[in-house]
Structures are given as C-alpha cells and as structure tokens.
Amino acid sequence: MAVSRLIEIPVSVTPTDGIRALRQIGDSRGWSMRRVQETRMVHRWAIIMPISRQARVLGLVVEDGVAVGLSIRSWSFVPGSAGRLSVVAFEVPRSLEGEQWRDLLCEWSESLPRCPWKWSFGERSMIGYFLPEFRRSRVLFSSEGVDIKDWKGLQYEKIE
C-alpha cells in the first residue's frame, strides 16, 4: 500500500464544484478515475451540546497516470444553527509530493468557480463569523504553496 498524507481544507465552494474541478483536470490529462460515495460523522453545536450526524461524502480516486493514488473527498455540514461549511480532503501519495502537488493544487483552485478560501460577509455571518475554519483555510492553502493573495480563477465571460 502506498504511503500518503491527508489534507482537510475548509472551502467556500460546494462539494460538487470541488469534485468537478479535479475530474476535469484528470479528463484533460487522460487519467482513469472512479467515483466514491461514503458517509462521515460531523458534529453540530446545538446550544451547549454537540449533535452527531452523518454527512454525505462525494469523492474521486485517480487510478492511473502520474497522480495514481490521489483522491479527493468533499462534504458539507451545518456547524451551528444555520449556514453550510464545506470541507475538501485530499489524500496525496508521496510520489506526487513537491512541485507536482503544488502545481496540481494551484490548477485545481484556479479551476473553481470562486476563490475557495474566501467567504462573503453574509456567509461568514450566517455560519459563525469568528469560526477558526476561515483562517485555517487560508493557512492550509498557503502552506501547500498556493498564492492566496492572487487568485486568478476562471474568467467567465458575461453574456449581454
């Protein structure tokens, strides 16, 4: 079994957008991939006690190519009384570490419909403005080598 590391990053995009972005990257490179559907225990705080619930997890596993063993799993949950927080978990094989992984993560984040480490004021207010996940997202992207000050992203043309 290949040695890998797990990176869980809170993101502002939906789980389907995160999975779709990696699928499009894999399709453009000719990788064969398979879908994964699982469940995961998440906790929601109700007044003073946590309530455990199951969240639906969507995923994709790369089965060949340079990134063999790479997998992405994503889920959303409600941490408080309202608003959803999404999380993306990458299982990165050691053979993909270094510059290859950084380039792939940068390409993934730029192919998303919005900046994955930024939330609007309304979203943050609904979820919980001072949750540590907002800062943790920026820190994790930055520590993986993504330039968080300059998100290029896809430039969608406006149809008028």
Contacts in CASP RR format, 6 or more apart in sequence:
PFRMAT RR
TARGET T0000
AUTHOR 0000-0000-0000
METHOD contacts of the structure
MODEL  1
MAVSRLIEIPVSVTPTDGIRALRQIGDSRGWSMRRVQETRMVHRWAIIMP
ISRQARVLGLVVEDGVAVGLSIRSWSFVPGSAGRLSVVAFEVPRSLEGEQ
WRDLLCEWSESLPRCPWKWSFGERSMIGYFLPEFRRSRVLFSSEGVDIKD
WKGLQYEKIE
2 69 0 8 1.000
2 93 0 8 1.000
2 94 0 8 1.000
2 95 0 8 1.000
3 93 0 8 1.000
3 94 0 8 1.000
4 69 0 8 1.000
4 91 0 8 1.000
4 92 0 8 1.000
4 93 0 8 1.000
4 94 0 8 1.000
5 91 0 8 1.000
5 92 0 8 1.000
5 94 0 8 1.000
6 89 0 8 1.000
6 90 0 8 1.000
6 91 0 8 1.000
6 92 0 8 1.000
7 89 0 8 1.000
7 90 0 8 1.000
7 92 0 8 1.000
7 140 0 8 1.000
7 144 0 8 1.000
8 87 0 8 1.000
8 88 0 8 1.000
8 89 0 8 1.000
9 87 0 8 1.000
9 88 0 8 1.000
9 89 0 8 1.000
9 90 0 8 1.000
9 116 0 8 1.000
9 136 0 8 1.000
9 137 0 8 1.000
9 140 0 8 1.000
9 141 0 8 1.000
10 85 0 8 1.000
10 86 0 8 1.000
10 87 0 8 1.000
10 133 0 8 1.000
10 134 0 8 1.000
10 136 0 8 1.000
10 137 0 8 1.000
11 18 0 8 1.000
11 74 0 8 1.000
11 86 0 8 1.000
11 87 0 8 1.000
11 88 0 8 1.000
11 116 0 8 1.000
11 117 0 8 1.000
11 137 0 8 1.000
12 86 0 8 1.000
12 114 0 8 1.000
12 115 0 8 1.000
12 116 0 8 1.000
12 117 0 8 1.000
12 118 0 8 1.000
12 119 0 8 1.000
12 123 0 8 1.000
12 137 0 8 1.000
13 86 0 8 1.000
13 112 0 8 1.000
13 113 0 8 1.000
13 114 0 8 1.000
13 116 0 8 1.000
14 76 0 8 1.000
14 86 0 8 1.000
15 57 0 8 1.000
15 58 0 8 1.000
15 74 0 8 1.000
15 75 0 8 1.000
15 76 0 8 1.000
15 86 0 8 1.000
15 88 0 8 1.000
16 58 0 8 1.000
16 74 0 8 1.000
17 112 0 8 1.000
17 113 0 8 1.000
18 72 0 8 1.000
18 74 0 8 1.000
18 88 0 8 1.000
18 108 0 8 1.000
18 112 0 8 1.000
19 58 0 8 1.000
19 59 0 8 1.000
19 60 0 8 1.000
19 72 0 8 1.000
19 74 0 8 1.000
21 108 0 8 1.000
21 111 0 8 1.000
21 112 0 8 1.000
22 60 0 8 1.000
22 72 0 8 1.000
22 108 0 8 1.000
23 33 0 8 1.000
23 60 0 8 1.000
24 111 0 8 1.000
25 104 0 8 1.000
25 107 0 8 1.000
25 108 0 8 1.000
25 111 0 8 1.000
26 33 0 8 1.000
26 62 0 8 1.000
26 67 0 8 1.000
29 65 0 8 1.000
29 66 0 8 1.000
30 65 0 8 1.000
31 62 0 8 1.000
31 63 0 8 1.000
31 64 0 8 1.000
31 65 0 8 1.000
31 66 0 8 1.000
31 67 0 8 1.000
32 62 0 8 1.000
32 63 0 8 1.000
32 64 0 8 1.000
33 60 0 8 1.000
33 61 0 8 1.000
33 62 0 8 1.000
33 63 0 8 1.000
34 60 0 8 1.000
34 61 0 8 1.000
34 63 0 8 1.000
35 58 0 8 1.000
35 59 0 8 1.000
35 60 0 8 1.000
36 57 0 8 1.000
36 58 0 8 1.000
36 59 0 8 1.000
36 60 0 8 1.000
36 61 0 8 1.000
36 71 0 8 1.000
36 73 0 8 1.000
37 56 0 8 1.000
37 57 0 8 1.000
37 58 0 8 1.000
37 59 0 8 1.000
38 57 0 8 1.000
38 59 0 8 1.000
38 73 0 8 1.000
39 54 0 8 1.000
39 55 0 8 1.000
39 56 0 8 1.000
39 57 0 8 1.000
40 54 0 8 1.000
40 55 0 8 1.000
40 57 0 8 1.000
40 75 0 8 1.000
41 52 0 8 1.000
41 53 0 8 1.000
41 54 0 8 1.000
41 55 0 8 1.000
42 52 0 8 1.000
42 53 0 8 1.000
42 54 0 8 1.000
42 55 0 8 1.000
42 75 0 8 1.000
42 77 0 8 1.000
43 50 0 8 1.000
43 51 0 8 1.000
43 52 0 8 1.000
43 53 0 8 1.000
43 79 0 8 1.000
44 50 0 8 1.000
44 51 0 8 1.000
44 52 0 8 1.000
44 53 0 8 1.000
44 77 0 8 1.000
44 78 0 8 1.000
44 79 0 8 1.000
44 80 0 8 1.000
45 51 0 8 1.000
45 79 0 8 1.000
45 80 0 8 1.000
46 80 0 8 1.000
46 81 0 8 1.000
53 77 0 8 1.000
55 75 0 8 1.000
55 76 0 8 1.000
55 77 0 8 1.000
56 75 0 8 1.000
57 73 0 8 1.000
57 74 0 8 1.000
57 75 0 8 1.000
58 73 0 8 1.000
58 74 0 8 1.000
58 75 0 8 1.000
59 71 0 8 1.000
59 72 0 8 1.000
59 73 0 8 1.000
59 74 0 8 1.000
60 71 0 8 1.000
60 72 0 8 1.000
61 69 0 8 1.000
61 70 0 8 1.000
61 71 0 8 1.000
62 68 0 8 1.000
62 69 0 8 1.000
62 70 0 8 1.000
62 71 0 8 1.000
63 69 0 8 1.000
66 96 0 8 1.000
66 100 0 8 1.000
67 93 0 8 1.000
67 96 0 8 1.000
67 100 0 8 1.000
67 104 0 8 1.000
68 93 0 8 1.000
68 95 0 8 1.000
69 91 0 8 1.000
69 93 0 8 1.000
69 96 0 8 1.000
70 90 0 8 1.000
70 91 0 8 1.000
70 92 0 8 1.000
70 93 0 8 1.000
70 96 0 8 1.000
70 104 0 8 1.000
71 90 0 8 1.000
71 91 0 8 1.000
72 88 0 8 1.000
72 89 0 8 1.000
72 90 0 8 1.000
72 91 0 8 1.000
73 88 0 8 1.000
73 89 0 8 1.000
73 91 0 8 1.000
74 86 0 8 1.000
74 87 0 8 1.000
74 88 0 8 1.000
74 89 0 8 1.000
75 86 0 8 1.000
75 87 0 8 1.000
76 84 0 8 1.000
76 85 0 8 1.000
76 86 0 8 1.000
76 87 0 8 1.000
77 84 0 8 1.000
77 85 0 8 1.000
77 87 0 8 1.000
78 84 0 8 1.000
78 85 0 8 1.000
79 85 0 8 1.000
79 127 0 8 1.000
79 128 0 8 1.000
79 131 0 8 1.000
79 133 0 8 1.000
80 127 0 8 1.000
80 128 0 8 1.000
82 126 0 8 1.000
82 127 0 8 1.000
83 123 0 8 1.000
83 126 0 8 1.000
83 127 0 8 1.000
84 127 0 8 1.000
85 127 0 8 1.000
85 131 0 8 1.000
85 133 0 8 1.000
88 116 0 8 1.000
90 105 0 8 1.000
92 101 0 8 1.000
96 104 0 8 1.000
101 144 0 8 1.000
102 144 0 8 1.000
102 145 0 8 1.000
102 146 0 8 1.000
105 141 0 8 1.000
105 144 0 8 1.000
105 145 0 8 1.000
105 146 0 8 1.000
106 145 0 8 1.000
106 146 0 8 1.000
106 147 0 8 1.000
109 115 0 8 1.000
109 116 0 8 1.000
109 141 0 8 1.000
109 146 0 8 1.000
109 151 0 8 1.000
109 153 0 8 1.000
110 151 0 8 1.000
110 152 0 8 1.000
110 153 0 8 1.000
110 154 0 8 1.000
111 153 0 8 1.000
111 154 0 8 1.000
112 153 0 8 1.000
112 154 0 8 1.000
113 154 0 8 1.000
113 156 0 8 1.000
115 151 0 8 1.000
115 153 0 8 1.000
116 137 0 8 1.000
116 141 0 8 1.000
117 137 0 8 1.000
117 138 0 8 1.000
117 141 0 8 1.000
117 148 0 8 1.000
117 151 0 8 1.000
118 151 0 8 1.000
119 127 0 8 1.000
119 134 0 8 1.000
124 131 0 8 1.000
124 134 0 8 1.000
138 148 0 8 1.000
141 148 0 8 1.000
142 148 0 8 1.000
END
